């Protein structure tokens, strides 16, 4: 058996009095929380996202420039029209 010296006893006491290092566990907990929040956010987007409507073609008015009919920004006038279907065919 190795005899204990004053230095080895002091070193042993310092090791025992030092508080445990919890930074690693806090880092792992923070990473797990971020991963969970990302997964829930991605799941929320998949389940509750509203599909974007399909774009409707622009129809420019023929002969409007000859009648000096322009939009406020100076472009030729036009409209977007999407016919209804089913119960909304007249809307």
C-alpha positions in Angstrom: 0.0 0.0 0.0 1.3 3.5 -0.9 1.5 5.8 2.1 -0.6 8.9 2.0 1.3 12.2 2.0 -0.1 15.5 3.0 -0.1 16.6 -0.7 -2.1 13.6 -1.8 -4.6 14.1 1.0 -5.0 17.8 0.1 -5.5 16.9 -3.6 -8.1 14.3 -2.6 -10.0 16.8 -0.5 -9.9 19.4 -3.3 -11.4 16.9 -5.7 -14.2 16.0 -3.3 -15.0 19.7 -2.6 -15.1 20.7 -6.2 -18.7 21.0 -7.4 -19.6 18.6 -10.2 -19.4 20.1 -13.7 -23.0 20.2 -15.1 -22.2 22.2 -18.2 -22.1 19.1 -20.3 -25.6 18.0 -19.1 -27.0 21.5 -19.6 -25.6 21.4 -23.2 -27.2 18.1 -23.9 -30.5 19.2 -22.4 -30.5 22.4 -24.4 -29.7 20.4 -27.6 -32.5 18.0 -26.9 -35.0 20.8 -26.2 -34.0 22.6 -29.5 -34.4 19.3 -31.4 -37.9 18.8 -29.8 -39.0 22.3 -30.6 -37.7 21.9 -34.2 -39.6 18.6 -34.6 -42.8 20.1 -33.2 -42.5 23.2 -35.4 -41.9 21.1 -38.5 -44.8 18.8 -37.6 -47.0 21.9 -37.0 -46.1 23.2 -40.5 -46.9 19.8 -42.1 -50.3 19.4 -40.3 -51.6 23.0 -40.3 -50.2 24.8 -43.3 -52.7 26.2 -45.7 -52.0 25.2 -49.3 -51.2 28.2 -51.6 -53.8 28.8 -54.3 -52.7 28.3 -57.9 -51.8 31.5 -59.7 -54.5 32.9 -62.0 -53.5 34.2 -65.4 -53.6 38.0 -66.1 -55.8 39.1 -68.9 -54.9 42.5 -70.4 -57.7 44.6 -71.8 -57.4 45.0 -75.6 -57.6 48.5 -77.0 -57.3 50.2 -73.6 -54.1 52.1 -74.5 -55.8 53.7 -77.5 -58.4 55.0 -75.1 -55.7 56.2 -72.7 -56.9 53.7 -70.1 -54.0 53.0 -67.8 -53.5 51.8 -64.3 -52.2 54.3 -61.7 -48.6 53.1 -62.2 -48.9 53.6 -66.0 -49.2 49.9 -66.9 -51.9 48.6 -69.2 -55.1 47.5 -67.3 -55.9 43.9 -66.8 -57.7 41.5 -64.6 -57.4 38.1 -63.0 -60.4 35.8 -63.4 -60.9 32.3 -62.1 -64.3 30.7 -62.8 -66.0 29.0 -60.0 -67.0 25.4 -60.0 -69.7 23.3 -58.4 -71.8 25.4 -56.0 -69.7 28.4 -56.7 -69.9 28.3 -60.5 -71.8 31.6 -60.6 -69.6 33.4 -58.1 
